[in-house]
Amino acid sequence: MTHPQIIYRLLGAAEWQRAQAAGSFLGTEHDRRDGFIHFSTAEQVAETAARYYAGQAALLLVGVSVPALGDALRWEPSRGGALFPHLYASLPVGAVVRIEELTLGADGKHLFPRDLA
């Protein structure tokens, strides 16, 4: 199976500002409890947003370069057996290649850029 070159993380604006100031994102409390930082592929991220960030405004879509993460990134089964990217290290802000502010549609769901890959 070929993995994508970019994976995505949903973050609140304040979380991203703290990561930028520190030079890396250490994960949320949920990530730290699980022992890795959760990511999604372009195909998975809308469902992740609906499940865990429903109705949350000021949400950022953070695109991360897979090659920049090296061996600390693992693809592991999660929701329905699908492989999800999990980072067993902090996320260096230098690995981020894209940041988009997500808005909420009239139905309360996040609107994603059409060009996610």
Biopython code that builds the backbone (N, CA, C, O; Angstrom):
import numpy as np
from Bio.PDB.StructureBuilder import StructureBuilder

atoms = [
    (1, "MET", "N", (0.835, -1.187, 0.000)),
    (1, "MET", "CA", (0.000, 0.000, 0.000)),
    (1, "MET", "C", (0.878, 1.247, 0.000)),
    (1, "MET", "O", (1.836, 1.341, 0.767)),
    (2, "THR", "N", (0.552, 2.182, -0.845)),
    (2, "THR", "CA", (1.276, 3.448, -0.904)),
    (2, "THR", "C", (0.600, 4.451, 0.022)),
    (2, "THR", "O", (-0.609, 4.668, -0.063)),
    (3, "HIS", "N", (1.374, 5.054, 0.894)),
    (3, "HIS", "CA", (0.837, 6.051, 1.817)),
    (3, "HIS", "C", (0.963, 7.437, 1.204)),
    (3, "HIS", "O", (1.843, 7.678, 0.378)),
    (4, "PRO", "N", (0.077, 8.356, 1.609)),
    (4, "PRO", "CA", (0.142, 9.722, 1.082)),
    (4, "PRO", "C", (1.391, 10.456, 1.562)),
    (4, "PRO", "O", (2.029, 10.049, 2.533)),
    (5, "GLN", "N", (1.723, 11.515, 0.886)),
    (5, "GLN", "CA", (2.884, 12.334, 1.239)),
    (5, "GLN", "C", (2.535, 13.418, 2.258)),
    (5, "GLN", "O", (3.421, 13.999, 2.885)),
    (6, "ILE", "N", (1.235, 13.684, 2.419)),
    (6, "ILE", "CA", (0.771, 14.685, 3.386)),
    (6, "ILE", "C", (-0.317, 14.051, 4.244)),
    (6, "ILE", "O", (-1.218, 13.385, 3.733)),
    (7, "ILE", "N", (-0.223, 14.265, 5.559)),
    (7, "ILE", "CA", (-1.254, 13.834, 6.492)),
    (7, "ILE", "C", (-1.745, 15.068, 7.231)),
    (7, "ILE", "O", (-1.120, 16.127, 7.172)),
    (8, "TYR", "N", (-2.871, 14.928, 7.930)),
    (8, "TYR", "CA", (-3.529, 16.093, 8.513)),
    (8, "TYR", "C", (-3.819, 15.922, 9.992)),
    (8, "TYR", "O", (-4.100, 14.832, 10.490)),
    (9, "ARG", "N", (-3.735, 17.061, 10.665)),
    (9, "ARG", "CA", (-4.065, 17.152, 12.085)),
    (9, "ARG", "C", (-5.006, 18.338, 12.248)),
    (9, "ARG", "O", (-4.785, 19.396, 11.657)),
    (10, "LEU", "N", (-6.039, 18.168, 13.037)),
    (10, "LEU", "CA", (-6.952, 19.251, 13.362)),
    (10, "LEU", "C", (-6.530, 19.828, 14.702)),
    (10, "LEU", "O", (-6.355, 19.102, 15.680)),
    (11, "LEU", "N", (-6.370, 21.138, 14.732)),
    (11, "LEU", "CA", (-5.922, 21.813, 15.956)),
    (11, "LEU", "C", (-6.688, 23.113, 16.152)),
    (11, "LEU", "O", (-7.065, 23.784, 15.192)),
    (12, "GLY", "N", (-6.907, 23.447, 17.400)),
    (12, "GLY", "CA", (-7.430, 24.762, 17.716)),
    (12, "GLY", "C", (-6.347, 25.800, 17.470)),
    (12, "GLY", "O", (-5.157, 25.493, 17.548)),
    (13, "ALA", "N", (-6.751, 27.014, 17.176)),
    (13, "ALA", "CA", (-5.785, 28.079, 16.881)),
    (13, "ALA", "C", (-4.816, 28.299, 18.044)),
    (13, "ALA", "O", (-3.628, 28.523, 17.816)),
    (14, "ALA", "N", (-5.301, 28.239, 19.275)),
    (14, "ALA", "CA", (-4.433, 28.454, 20.440)),
    (14, "ALA", "C", (-3.404, 27.332, 20.562)),
    (14, "ALA", "O", (-2.253, 27.583, 20.918)),
    (15, "GLU", "N", (-3.809, 26.099, 20.269)),
    (15, "GLU", "CA", (-2.863, 24.969, 20.317)),
    (15, "GLU", "C", (-1.745, 25.171, 19.298)),
    (15, "GLU", "O", (-0.577, 24.913, 19.589)),
    (16, "TRP", "N", (-2.107, 25.631, 18.107)),
    (16, "TRP", "CA", (-1.104, 25.832, 17.065)),
    (16, "TRP", "C", (-0.165, 26.980, 17.439)),
    (16, "TRP", "O", (1.038, 26.898, 17.191)),
    (17, "GLN", "N", (-0.697, 28.039, 18.026)),
    (17, "GLN", "CA", (0.152, 29.162, 18.456)),
    (17, "GLN", "C", (1.167, 28.698, 19.502)),
    (17, "GLN", "O", (2.331, 29.098, 19.454)),
    (18, "ARG", "N", (0.741, 27.868, 20.434)),
    (18, "ARG", "CA", (1.669, 27.337, 21.447)),
    (18, "ARG", "C", (2.743, 26.472, 20.782)),
    (18, "ARG", "O", (3.915, 26.539, 21.153)),
    (19, "ALA", "N", (2.344, 25.670, 19.811)),
    (19, "ALA", "CA", (3.303, 24.814, 19.109)),
    (19, "ALA", "C", (4.321, 25.663, 18.355)),
    (19, "ALA", "O", (5.515, 25.366, 18.375)),
    (20, "GLN", "N", (3.858, 26.704, 17.700)),
    (20, "GLN", "CA", (4.779, 27.576, 16.970)),
    (20, "GLN", "C", (5.788, 28.220, 17.917)),
    (20, "GLN", "O", (6.978, 28.294, 17.609)),
    (21, "ALA", "N", (5.313, 28.679, 19.057)),
    (21, "ALA", "CA", (6.205, 29.319, 20.031)),
    (21, "ALA", "C", (7.232, 28.327, 20.564)),
    (21, "ALA", "O", (8.382, 28.696, 20.805)),
    (22, "ALA", "N", (6.828, 27.069, 20.751)),
    (22, "ALA", "CA", (7.716, 26.040, 21.308)),
    (22, "ALA", "C", (8.596, 25.384, 20.245)),
    (22, "ALA", "O", (9.627, 24.792, 20.562)),
    (23, "GLY", "N", (8.179, 25.493, 18.977)),
    (23, "GLY", "CA", (8.929, 24.849, 17.903)),
    (23, "GLY", "C", (8.446, 23.455, 17.569)),
    (23, "GLY", "O", (8.887, 22.849, 16.592)),
    (24, "SER", "N", (7.522, 22.943, 18.400)),
    (24, "SER", "CA", (6.948, 21.620, 18.120)),
    (24, "SER", "C", (5.618, 21.485, 18.851)),
    (24, "SER", "O", (5.339, 22.182, 19.827)),
    (25, "PHE", "N", (4.809, 20.556, 18.339)),
    (25, "PHE", "CA", (3.529, 20.219, 18.954)),
    (25, "PHE", "C", (3.719, 18.911, 19.693)),
    (25, "PHE", "O", (4.116, 17.906, 19.102)),
    (26, "LEU", "N", (3.434, 18.922, 20.996)),
    (26, "LEU", "CA", (3.650, 17.743, 21.832)),
    (26, "LEU", "C", (2.423, 16.856, 21.921)),
    (26, "LEU", "O", (2.471, 15.779, 22.514)),
    (27, "GLY", "N", (1.320, 17.307, 21.332)),
    (27, "GLY", "CA", (0.087, 16.537, 21.376)),
    (27, "GLY", "C", (-0.871, 17.078, 22.416)),
    (27, "GLY", "O", (-0.492, 17.834, 23.310)),
    (28, "THR", "N", (-2.108, 16.677, 22.279)),
    (28, "THR", "CA", (-3.128, 17.048, 23.246)),
    (28, "THR", "C", (-3.077, 16.066, 24.414)),
    (28, "THR", "O", (-2.297, 15.114, 24.400)),
    (29, "GLU", "N", (-3.897, 16.299, 25.405)),
    (29, "GLU", "CA", (-3.979, 15.367, 26.532)),
    (29, "GLU", "C", (-4.359, 13.972, 26.028)),
    (29, "GLU", "O", (-3.823, 12.968, 26.497)),
    (30, "HIS", "N", (-5.279, 13.919, 25.078)),
    (30, "HIS", "CA", (-5.707, 12.639, 24.481)),
    (30, "HIS", "C", (-4.527, 11.947, 23.801)),
    (30, "HIS", "O", (-4.333, 10.744, 23.970)),
    (31, "ASP", "N", (-3.738, 12.703, 23.033)),
    (31, "ASP", "CA", (-2.564, 12.129, 22.369)),
    (31, "ASP", "C", (-1.579, 11.569, 23.392)),
    (31, "ASP", "O", (-1.105, 10.440, 23.267)),
    (32, "ARG", "N", (-1.289, 12.368, 24.389)),
    (32, "ARG", "CA", (-0.307, 11.942, 25.388)),
    (32, "ARG", "C", (-0.784, 10.696, 26.136)),
    (32, "ARG", "O", (0.019, 9.825, 26.468)),
    (33, "ARG", "N", (-2.076, 10.614, 26.398)),
    (33, "ARG", "CA", (-2.637, 9.428, 27.061)),
    (33, "ARG", "C", (-2.462, 8.186, 26.177)),
    (33, "ARG", "O", (-2.171, 7.101, 26.679)),
    (34, "ASP", "N", (-2.642, 8.350, 24.862)),
    (34, "ASP", "CA", (-2.506, 7.225, 23.936)),
    (34, "ASP", "C", (-1.049, 6.912, 23.588)),
    (34, "ASP", "O", (-0.750, 5.822, 23.099)),
    (35, "GLY", "N", (-0.150, 7.856, 23.836)),
    (35, "GLY", "CA", (1.269, 7.626, 23.581)),
    (35, "GLY", "C", (1.725, 8.008, 22.182)),
    (35, "GLY", "O", (2.852, 7.699, 21.794)),
    (36, "PHE", "N", (0.870, 8.671, 21.423)),
    (36, "PHE", "CA", (1.230, 9.122, 20.075)),
    (36, "PHE", "C", (0.310, 10.265, 19.663)),
    (36, "PHE", "O", (-0.743, 10.473, 20.267)),
    (37, "ILE", "N", (0.714, 11.003, 18.632)),
    (37, "ILE", "CA", (-0.112, 12.079, 18.090)),
    (37, "ILE", "C", (-0.950, 11.499, 16.953)),
    (37, "ILE", "O", (-0.426, 10.871, 16.033)),
    (38, "HIS", "N", (-2.237, 11.717, 17.034)),
    (38, "HIS", "CA", (-3.192, 11.217, 16.038)),
    (38, "HIS", "C", (-3.190, 12.101, 14.790)),
    (38, "HIS", "O", (-3.198, 13.329, 14.886)),
    (39, "PHE", "N", (-3.181, 11.468, 13.636)),
    (39, "PHE", "CA", (-3.319, 12.160, 12.351)),
    (39, "PHE", "C", (-4.365, 11.439, 11.521)),
    (39, "PHE", "O", (-4.804, 10.341, 11.865)),
    (40, "SER", "N", (-4.755, 12.069, 10.428)),
    (40, "SER", "CA", (-5.680, 11.479, 9.465)),
    (40, "SER", "C", (-5.171, 11.741, 8.069)),
    (40, "SER", "O", (-4.414, 12.685, 7.841)),
    (41, "THR", "N", (-5.587, 10.905, 7.131)),
    (41, "THR", "CA", (-5.308, 11.168, 5.721)),
    (41, "THR", "C", (-6.372, 12.128, 5.200)),
    (41, "THR", "O", (-7.333, 12.438, 5.905)),
    (42, "ALA", "N", (-6.200, 12.595, 3.968)),
    (42, "ALA", "CA", (-7.189, 13.475, 3.348)),
    (42, "ALA", "C", (-8.558, 12.798, 3.307)),
    (42, "ALA", "O", (-9.584, 13.457, 3.474)),
    (43, "GLU", "N", (-8.573, 11.487, 3.087)),
    (43, "GLU", "CA", (-9.832, 10.752, 3.011)),
    (43, "GLU", "C", (-10.481, 10.562, 4.378)),
    (43, "GLU", "O", (-11.692, 10.355, 4.457)),
    (44, "GLN", "N", (-9.711, 10.626, 5.441)),
    (44, "GLN", "CA", (-10.207, 10.350, 6.789)),
    (44, "GLN", "C", (-10.556, 11.593, 7.593)),
    (44, "GLN", "O", (-11.327, 11.512, 8.550)),
    (45, "VAL", "N", (-10.002, 12.740, 7.220)),
    (45, "VAL", "CA", (-10.045, 13.905, 8.103)),
    (45, "VAL", "C", (-11.452, 14.487, 8.297)),
    (45, "VAL", "O", (-11.746, 14.997, 9.378)),
    (46, "ALA", "N", (-12.317, 14.429, 7.301)),
    (46, "ALA", "CA", (-13.673, 14.968, 7.479)),
    (46, "ALA", "C", (-14.441, 14.158, 8.520)),
    (46, "ALA", "O", (-15.159, 14.731, 9.340)),
    (47, "GLU", "N", (-14.299, 12.839, 8.497)),
    (47, "GLU", "CA", (-14.967, 12.011, 9.493)),
    (47, "GLU", "C", (-14.379, 12.258, 10.880)),
    (47, "GLU", "O", (-15.109, 12.277, 11.872)),
    (48, "THR", "N", (-13.072, 12.446, 10.950)),
    (48, "THR", "CA", (-12.439, 12.776, 12.228)),
    (48, "THR", "C", (-13.009, 14.074, 12.780)),
    (48, "THR", "O", (-13.315, 14.171, 13.969)),
    (49, "ALA", "N", (-13.149, 15.071, 11.914)),
    (49, "ALA", "CA", (-13.713, 16.356, 12.341)),
    (49, "ALA", "C", (-15.140, 16.189, 12.854)),
    (49, "ALA", "O", (-15.504, 16.759, 13.882)),
    (50, "ALA", "N", (-15.943, 15.413, 12.141)),
    (50, "ALA", "CA", (-17.338, 15.203, 12.536)),
    (50, "ALA", "C", (-17.439, 14.464, 13.870)),
    (50, "ALA", "O", (-18.311, 14.768, 14.684)),
    (51, "ARG", "N", (-16.554, 13.500, 14.094)),
    (51, "ARG", "CA", (-16.597, 12.697, 15.325)),
    (51, "ARG", "C", (-16.075, 13.429, 16.552)),
    (51, "ARG", "O", (-16.660, 13.338, 17.631)),
    (52, "TYR", "N", (-14.976, 14.154, 16.386)),
    (52, "TYR", "CA", (-14.274, 14.686, 17.553)),
    (52, "TYR", "C", (-14.275, 16.214, 17.678)),
    (52, "TYR", "O", (-13.932, 16.748, 18.733)),
    (53, "TYR", "N", (-14.655, 16.915, 16.613)),
    (53, "TYR", "CA", (-14.600, 18.380, 16.639)),
    (53, "TYR", "C", (-15.894, 19.009, 16.149)),
    (53, "TYR", "O", (-15.893, 20.161, 15.716)),
    (54, "ALA", "N", (-16.986, 18.282, 16.209)),
    (54, "ALA", "CA", (-18.271, 18.757, 15.684)),
    (54, "ALA", "C", (-18.633, 20.135, 16.242)),
    (54, "ALA", "O", (-18.631, 20.352, 17.454)),
    (55, "GLY", "N", (-18.938, 21.043, 15.344)),
    (55, "GLY", "CA", (-19.384, 22.371, 15.733)),
    (55, "GLY", "C", (-18.309, 23.288, 16.270)),
    (55, "GLY", "O", (-18.606, 24.426, 16.631)),
    (56, "GLN", "N", (-17.070, 22.833, 16.337)),
    (56, "GLN", "CA", (-15.992, 23.645, 16.906)),
    (56, "GLN", "C", (-15.498, 24.664, 15.889)),
    (56, "GLN", "O", (-15.014, 24.308, 14.814)),
    (57, "ALA", "N", (-15.626, 25.924, 16.244)),
    (57, "ALA", "CA", (-15.131, 27.001, 15.386)),
    (57, "ALA", "C", (-13.642, 27.203, 15.669)),
    (57, "ALA", "O", (-13.098, 26.614, 16.604)),
    (58, "ALA", "N", (-12.993, 28.025, 14.870)),
    (58, "ALA", "CA", (-11.565, 28.347, 15.024)),
    (58, "ALA", "C", (-10.705, 27.095, 14.970)),
    (58, "ALA", "O", (-9.737, 26.960, 15.719)),
    (59, "LEU", "N", (-11.064, 26.184, 14.081)),
    (59, "LEU", "CA", (-10.313, 24.946, 13.912)),
    (59, "LEU", "C", (-9.392, 25.077, 12.711)),
    (59, "LEU", "O", (-9.786, 25.584, 11.661)),
    (60, "LEU", "N", (-8.162, 24.615, 12.880)),
    (60, "LEU", "CA", (-7.180, 24.656, 11.802)),
    (60, "LEU", "C", (-6.930, 23.259, 11.262)),
    (60, "LEU", "O", (-6.860, 22.284, 12.012)),
    (61, "LEU", "N", (-6.797, 23.185, 9.951)),
    (61, "LEU", "CA", (-6.382, 21.966, 9.275)),
    (61, "LEU", "C", (-4.894, 22.120, 9.005)),
    (61, "LEU", "O", (-4.480, 22.979, 8.226)),
    (62, "VAL", "N", (-4.095, 21.283, 9.652)),
    (62, "VAL", "CA", (-2.640, 21.380, 9.560)),
    (62, "VAL", "C", (-2.131, 20.208, 8.723)),
    (62, "VAL", "O", (-2.262, 19.048, 9.114)),
    (63, "GLY", "N", (-1.550, 20.525, 7.567)),
    (63, "GLY", "CA", (-0.997, 19.507, 6.682)),
    (63, "GLY", "C", (0.477, 19.300, 6.986)),
    (63, "GLY", "O", (1.234, 20.262, 7.119)),
    (64, "VAL", "N", (0.881, 18.043, 7.095)),
    (64, "VAL", "CA", (2.232, 17.692, 7.530)),
    (64, "VAL", "C", (2.890, 16.782, 6.491)),
    (64, "VAL", "O", (2.260, 15.865, 5.964)),
    (65, "SER", "N", (4.141, 17.045, 6.212)),
    (65, "SER", "CA", (4.917, 16.225, 5.283)),
    (65, "SER", "C", (5.258, 14.887, 5.918)),
    (65, "SER", "O", (5.915, 14.833, 6.957)),
    (66, "VAL", "N", (4.810, 13.811, 5.290)),
    (66, "VAL", "CA", (5.100, 12.466, 5.806)),
    (66, "VAL", "C", (6.605, 12.175, 5.802)),
    (66, "VAL", "O", (7.121, 11.680, 6.804)),
    (67, "PRO", "N", (7.331, 12.463, 4.707)),
    (67, "PRO", "CA", (8.770, 12.167, 4.724)),
    (67, "PRO", "C", (9.534, 12.891, 5.837)),
    (67, "PRO", "O", (10.550, 12.387, 6.315)),
    (68, "ALA", "N", (9.058, 14.060, 6.250)),
    (68, "ALA", "CA", (9.747, 14.824, 7.300)),
    (68, "ALA", "C", (9.635, 14.161, 8.671)),
    (68, "ALA", "O", (10.389, 14.506, 9.582)),
    (69, "LEU", "N", (8.716, 13.226, 8.832)),
    (69, "LEU", "CA", (8.494, 12.609, 10.142)),
    (69, "LEU", "C", (9.332, 11.361, 10.372)),
    (69, "LEU", "O", (9.499, 10.929, 11.513)),
    (70, "GLY", "N", (9.853, 10.788, 9.323)),
    (70, "GLY", "CA", (10.752, 9.640, 9.450)),
    (70, "GLY", "C", (10.106, 8.429, 10.082)),
    (70, "GLY", "O", (8.907, 8.197, 9.930)),
    (71, "ASP", "N", (10.913, 7.656, 10.793)),
    (71, "ASP", "CA", (10.488, 6.382, 11.369)),
    (71, "ASP", "C", (9.564, 6.522, 12.574)),
    (71, "ASP", "O", (9.011, 5.528, 13.045)),
    (72, "ALA", "N", (9.388, 7.743, 13.079)),
    (72, "ALA", "CA", (8.503, 7.942, 14.227)),
    (72, "ALA", "C", (7.026, 7.843, 13.817)),
    (72, "ALA", "O", (6.146, 7.744, 14.672)),
    (73, "LEU", "N", (6.763, 7.871, 12.500)),
    (73, "LEU", "CA", (5.390, 7.759, 12.002)),
    (73, "LEU", "C", (5.084, 6.300, 11.690)),
    (73, "LEU", "O", (5.823, 5.625, 10.974)),
    (74, "ARG", "N", (3.975, 5.837, 12.250)),
    (74, "ARG", "CA", (3.547, 4.453, 12.007)),
    (74, "ARG", "C", (2.104, 4.461, 11.523)),
    (74, "ARG", "O", (1.298, 5.298, 11.930)),
    (75, "TRP", "N", (1.799, 3.517, 10.654)),
    (75, "TRP", "CA", (0.437, 3.354, 10.133)),
    (75, "TRP", "C", (-0.192, 2.179, 10.866)),
    (75, "TRP", "O", (0.249, 1.037, 10.733)),
    (76, "GLU", "N", (-1.246, 2.481, 11.655)),
    (76, "GLU", "CA", (-1.821, 1.456, 12.518)),
    (76, "GLU", "C", (-3.341, 1.403, 12.356)),
    (76, "GLU", "O", (-3.984, 2.422, 12.103)),
    (77, "PRO", "N", (-3.908, 0.193, 12.506)),
    (77, "PRO", "CA", (-5.357, 0.063, 12.368)),
    (77, "PRO", "C", (-6.096, 0.818, 13.467)),
    (77, "PRO", "O", (-5.694, 0.810, 14.630)),
    (78, "SER", "N", (-7.177, 1.465, 13.071)),
    (78, "SER", "CA", (-8.009, 2.190, 14.020)),
    (78, "SER", "C", (-9.452, 2.016, 13.574)),
    (78, "SER", "O", (-9.899, 0.895, 13.333)),
    (79, "ARG", "N", (-10.173, 3.106, 13.464)),
    (79, "ARG", "CA", (-11.586, 3.112, 13.109)),
    (79, "ARG", "C", (-11.915, 2.134, 11.974)),
    (79, "ARG", "O", (-11.458, 2.313, 10.845)),
    (80, "GLY", "N", (-12.693, 1.119, 12.274)),
    (80, "GLY", "CA", (-13.118, 0.171, 11.256)),
    (80, "GLY", "C", (-11.985, -0.604, 10.609)),
    (80, "GLY", "O", (-12.158, -1.158, 9.524)),
    (81, "GLY", "N", (-10.826, -0.654, 11.259)),
    (81, "GLY", "CA", (-9.689, -1.380, 10.710)),
    (81, "GLY", "C", (-8.855, -0.580, 9.721)),
    (81, "GLY", "O", (-7.830, -1.067, 9.244)),
    (82, "ALA", "N", (-9.280, 0.644, 9.407)),
    (82, "ALA", "CA", (-8.510, 1.488, 8.485)),
    (82, "ALA", "C", (-7.174, 1.871, 9.121)),
    (82, "ALA", "O", (-7.083, 2.038, 10.337)),
    (83, "LEU", "N", (-6.143, 2.009, 8.291)),
    (83, "LEU", "CA", (-4.831, 2.419, 8.795)),
    (83, "LEU", "C", (-4.803, 3.932, 8.971)),
    (83, "LEU", "O", (-5.124, 4.689, 8.055)),
    (84, "PHE", "N", (-4.415, 4.351, 10.162)),
    (84, "PHE", "CA", (-4.286, 5.776, 10.471)),
    (84, "PHE", "C", (-2.833, 6.072, 10.810)),
    (84, "PHE", "O", (-2.143, 5.227, 11.381)),
    (85, "PRO", "N", (-2.358, 7.277, 10.459)),
    (85, "PRO", "CA", (-0.998, 7.671, 10.808)),
    (85, "PRO", "C", (-0.914, 8.116, 12.271)),
    (85, "PRO", "O", (-1.696, 8.950, 12.726)),
    (86, "HIS", "N", (0.031, 7.553, 12.984)),
    (86, "HIS", "CA", (0.280, 7.887, 14.388)),
    (86, "HIS", "C", (1.748, 8.271, 14.534)),
    (86, "HIS", "O", (2.634, 7.541, 14.090)),
    (87, "LEU", "N", (1.999, 9.412, 15.154)),
    (87, "LEU", "CA", (3.361, 9.906, 15.329)),
    (87, "LEU", "C", (3.822, 9.657, 16.758)),
    (87, "LEU", "O", (3.241, 10.182, 17.708)),
    (88, "TYR", "N", (4.868, 8.853, 16.902)),
    (88, "TYR", "CA", (5.434, 8.523, 18.208)),
    (88, "TYR", "C", (6.602, 9.451, 18.527)),
    (88, "TYR", "O", (7.693, 8.999, 18.877)),
    (89, "ALA", "N", (6.362, 10.723, 18.404)),
    (89, "ALA", "CA", (7.342, 11.778, 18.697)),
    (89, "ALA", "C", (6.577, 13.096, 18.688)),
    (89, "ALA", "O", (5.389, 13.128, 18.367)),
    (90, "SER", "N", (7.250, 14.163, 19.033)),
    (90, "SER", "CA", (6.603, 15.472, 18.896)),
    (90, "SER", "C", (6.612, 15.860, 17.415)),
    (90, "SER", "O", (7.428, 15.372, 16.634)),
    (91, "LEU", "N", (5.698, 16.737, 17.056)),
    (91, "LEU", "CA", (5.594, 17.207, 15.678)),
    (91, "LEU", "C", (6.390, 18.496, 15.525)),
    (91, "LEU", "O", (5.997, 19.523, 16.080)),
    (92, "PRO", "N", (7.501, 18.472, 14.788)),
    (92, "PRO", "CA", (8.250, 19.708, 14.574)),
    (92, "PRO", "C", (7.460, 20.643, 13.652)),
    (92, "PRO", "O", (6.935, 20.207, 12.628)),
    (93, "VAL", "N", (7.376, 21.920, 14.015)),
    (93, "VAL", "CA", (6.598, 22.846, 13.188)),
    (93, "VAL", "C", (7.185, 22.944, 11.776)),
    (93, "VAL", "O", (6.468, 23.301, 10.841)),
    (94, "GLY", "N", (8.456, 22.639, 11.607)),
    (94, "GLY", "CA", (9.077, 22.661, 10.291)),
    (94, "GLY", "C", (8.544, 21.602, 9.343)),
    (94, "GLY", "O", (8.754, 21.703, 8.134)),
    (95, "ALA", "N", (7.858, 20.585, 9.863)),
    (95, "ALA", "CA", (7.280, 19.539, 9.019)),
    (95, "ALA", "C", (5.915, 19.950, 8.453)),
    (95, "ALA", "O", (5.365, 19.265, 7.590)),
    (96, "VAL", "N", (5.379, 21.062, 8.938)),
    (96, "VAL", "CA", (4.070, 21.536, 8.489)),
    (96, "VAL", "C", (4.213, 22.218, 7.138)),
    (96, "VAL", "O", (5.037, 23.117, 6.967)),
    (97, "VAL", "N", (3.400, 21.779, 6.178)),
    (97, "VAL", "CA", (3.478, 22.315, 4.819)),
    (97, "VAL", "C", (2.221, 23.077, 4.414)),
    (97, "VAL", "O", (2.190, 23.700, 3.353)),
    (98, "ARG", "N", (1.180, 23.032, 5.252)),
    (98, "ARG", "CA", (-0.074, 23.694, 4.898)),
    (98, "ARG", "C", (-0.892, 23.944, 6.155)),
    (98, "ARG", "O", (-0.954, 23.105, 7.053)),
    (99, "ILE", "N", (-1.516, 25.110, 6.201)),
    (99, "ILE", "CA", (-2.438, 25.427, 7.295)),
    (99, "ILE", "C", (-3.652, 26.116, 6.684)),
    (99, "ILE", "O", (-3.522, 27.091, 5.943)),
    (100, "GLU", "N", (-4.818, 25.602, 7.001)),
    (100, "GLU", "CA", (-6.074, 26.170, 6.504)),
    (100, "GLU", "C", (-7.016, 26.372, 7.683)),
    (100, "GLU", "O", (-7.135, 25.503, 8.548)),
    (101, "GLU", "N", (-7.685, 27.519, 7.714)),
    (101, "GLU", "CA", (-8.734, 27.741, 8.697)),
    (101, "GLU", "C", (-9.994, 27.081, 8.179)),
    (101, "GLU", "O", (-10.392, 27.316, 7.038)),
    (102, "LEU", "N", (-10.621, 26.268, 8.990)),
    (102, "LEU", "CA", (-11.859, 25.623, 8.578)),
    (102, "LEU", "C", (-13.052, 26.435, 9.076)),
    (102, "LEU", "O", (-13.088, 26.866, 10.228)),
    (103, "THR", "N", (-14.009, 26.630, 8.203)),
    (103, "THR", "CA", (-15.239, 27.300, 8.600)),
    (103, "THR", "C", (-16.335, 26.249, 8.731)),
    (103, "THR", "O", (-16.214, 25.128, 8.238)),
    (104, "LEU", "N", (-17.393, 26.641, 9.399)),
    (104, "LEU", "CA", (-18.530, 25.747, 9.570)),
    (104, "LEU", "C", (-19.597, 26.086, 8.543)),
    (104, "LEU", "O", (-19.906, 27.256, 8.316)),
    (105, "GLY", "N", (-20.156, 25.054, 7.927)),
    (105, "GLY", "CA", (-21.248, 25.246, 6.994)),
    (105, "GLY", "C", (-22.553, 25.469, 7.749)),
    (105, "GLY", "O", (-22.593, 25.374, 8.976)),
    (106, "ALA", "N", (-23.600, 25.759, 7.022)),
    (106, "ALA", "CA", (-24.915, 25.998, 7.619)),
    (106, "ALA", "C", (-25.396, 24.792, 8.419)),
    (106, "ALA", "O", (-26.175, 24.935, 9.361)),
    (107, "ASP", "N", (-24.927, 23.599, 8.039)),
    (107, "ASP", "CA", (-25.314, 22.370, 8.736)),
    (107, "ASP", "C", (-24.446, 22.092, 9.964)),
    (107, "ASP", "O", (-24.634, 21.081, 10.641)),
    (108, "GLY", "N", (-23.487, 22.994, 10.257)),
    (108, "GLY", "CA", (-22.620, 22.823, 11.418)),
    (108, "GLY", "C", (-21.407, 21.946, 11.168)),
    (108, "GLY", "O", (-20.610, 21.719, 12.078)),
    (109, "LYS", "N", (-21.255, 21.446, 9.936)),
    (109, "LYS", "CA", (-20.101, 20.613, 9.596)),
    (109, "LYS", "C", (-18.988, 21.481, 9.025)),
    (109, "LYS", "O", (-19.243, 22.510, 8.399)),
    (110, "HIS", "N", (-17.766, 21.057, 9.247)),
    (110, "HIS", "CA", (-16.613, 21.800, 8.741)),
    (110, "HIS", "C", (-16.536, 21.709, 7.222)),
    (110, "HIS", "O", (-16.815, 20.666, 6.630)),
    (111, "LEU", "N", (-16.155, 22.813, 6.611)),
    (111, "LEU", "CA", (-15.960, 22.868, 5.167)),
    (111, "LEU", "C", (-14.480, 22.705, 4.883)),
    (111, "LEU", "O", (-13.655, 23.472, 5.380)),
    (112, "PHE", "N", (-14.145, 21.706, 4.084)),
    (112, "PHE", "CA", (-12.747, 21.399, 3.781)),
    (112, "PHE", "C", (-12.375, 21.907, 2.383)),
    (112, "PHE", "O", (-13.219, 21.955, 1.488)),
    (113, "PRO", "N", (-11.105, 22.285, 2.207)),
    (113, "PRO", "CA", (-10.649, 22.693, 0.872)),
    (113, "PRO", "C", (-10.867, 21.556, -0.124)),
    (113, "PRO", "O", (-10.740, 20.382, 0.224)),
    (114, "ARG", "N", (-11.188, 21.908, -1.339)),
    (114, "ARG", "CA", (-11.461, 20.904, -2.377)),
    (114, "ARG", "C", (-10.197, 20.205, -2.845)),
    (114, "ARG", "O", (-10.267, 19.109, -3.401)),
    (115, "ASP", "N", (-9.048, 20.819, -2.630)),
    (115, "ASP", "CA", (-7.807, 20.280, -3.180)),
    (115, "ASP", "C", (-7.000, 19.437, -2.187)),
    (115, "ASP", "O", (-5.783, 19.317, -2.332)),
    (116, "LEU", "N", (-7.652, 18.859, -1.192)),
    (116, "LEU", "CA", (-6.907, 18.016, -0.252)),
    (116, "LEU", "C", (-6.361, 16.804, -0.985)),
    (116, "LEU", "O", (-7.056, 16.169, -1.778)),
    (117, "ALA", "N", (-5.103, 16.498, -0.704)),
    (117, "ALA", "CA", (-4.481, 15.328, -1.325)),
    (117, "ALA", "C", (-3.635, 14.615, -0.301)),
    (117, "ALA", "O", (-3.017, 13.597, -0.612)),
]
sb = StructureBuilder()
sb.init_structure("model")
sb.init_model(0)
sb.init_chain("A")
sb.init_seg("    ")
for serial, (resi, resn, name, xyz) in enumerate(atoms, 1):
    if name == "N":
        sb.init_residue(resn, " ", resi, " ")
    sb.init_atom(name, np.array(xyz, "f"), 0.0, 1.0, " ", f" {name:<3s}", serial, name[0])
structure = sb.get_structure()
